[in-house]
Amino acid sequence: MATEVRVPLSDRTDLVREVVVQVGELAKEAEVRLFDPQLGRALSALDGSAVAEQYERTARYAGEMLGLAGAMPISTATESQGFQPTSKFFFGVIGVFVLLYLLVNWMGSQLGG
């Protein structure tokens, strides 16, 4: 039998740390294991920092990748500036084709003239 403990995504990890401590103590008293599937290991009441770090990564991912930045006030230190990687690739391909076009025209004029 298993019980699931959920914590809503937030920009603070205080609740997560407290939940790990409380549930860890409860699991110890009940003589059961506290297991975190995201970390893939059993936890104790002292593993609050590891769970909080994973929680922050999950919240940051939800904020950045799933478009919940407005709902998730997690600050992201990796604000992107400039072109996205897809745009850079697209402009690079266009540049290569333009260079090839100019090279073929120049070689054609050299051979024909």
N, C-alpha and C positions, 0 to 999 in steps of 0.2 A: 504494500500500500504506500502511496506517496501523497504528499501535500505540496502544492505550489504556492510560493510566496511571490507576489508581484509588487513592484514599486513603480509609480508613474514617472515618465521621463521629466526631468527638471534640470535647471542649471546648477543645482546644489547637490552635493553628495552626502550631506549630513544625515538625511533620512536613510540612505543606503547603508551607511556605516552603522547606524543605530539598529537597523533591521538585522544586519549580519550578527551583531553582538547579541541581540535579544534572541534571535532564532538559534544561534549557536549555543547559547546557554540552555535554551529549551530542549534542543536536540541532545545535549549532554545529559540533562536530567532524564529524558525519556529513553536514553541509551539507543538512539538512532543516528544515522548519518545525515549530515547536511551536505548536499551535493549541488554544485553549480555547473550546469551543463555548458555554459559559455566558456568557463575556465577548464572544464573537463576534469574536475577533481573534487574530492571531498574537502569541506571547509571546517574551520573551527571559529570560535568567537574572535580570534585574533587576526583573521584574514580580511578584515574590513577594508584595508587599503587596496588589496588586490582586486576585490570586488568593485570598489569605487572606481579604480582605474578602468576596468572593463566597462563599467556603467557609463563613464565619461566618453569612451570610444563609441559605444552604442548610441548615446545621445547625440554626439557630434555627427555620426554617420546619418542618423535620422534627420538631423537638421540640414545637412549639406546635400545628401544624395536623394532623399525622399521629398525634398521641397518643403520641409517643415520649419524652415528658418524663422518664420514669423511666429510660429507657435513655440519654438524651442529657443529660448534666449541664451543658448550656449555661444560663447564667443569663439570665433574661429581665428586662429593666428595665421592661417594660410589663406589670406585673401588673395585671390588671383588678380593679377594685373596683366594687361596686354591680351594677346590672342590666346584662345583655347588651343589645346593640342590638335584638335580636328581641323581648326582653321589654319594652323601653321602647316599641317600636312597638305591641305588643299592648295594653299598659296605656293608651297614648294613644288607640287606637281605641275601647276600652271607655269611656274618659272622654268622648270625643266623643259616643258613643251615649247615655250617661247624661245629658249636657248637653242633647242634642236631645230626649230623652224629657221632661226637666223643662221645657224651653221649650215643647214642644207641649202639655203638660198645663196650664201657666200660661196660654198663649194660649187654650186651650179653656175654661178657667174664666173668663177675661176676656170672651170672646165670648158664652158661655152665660149669664153672670150679669149 
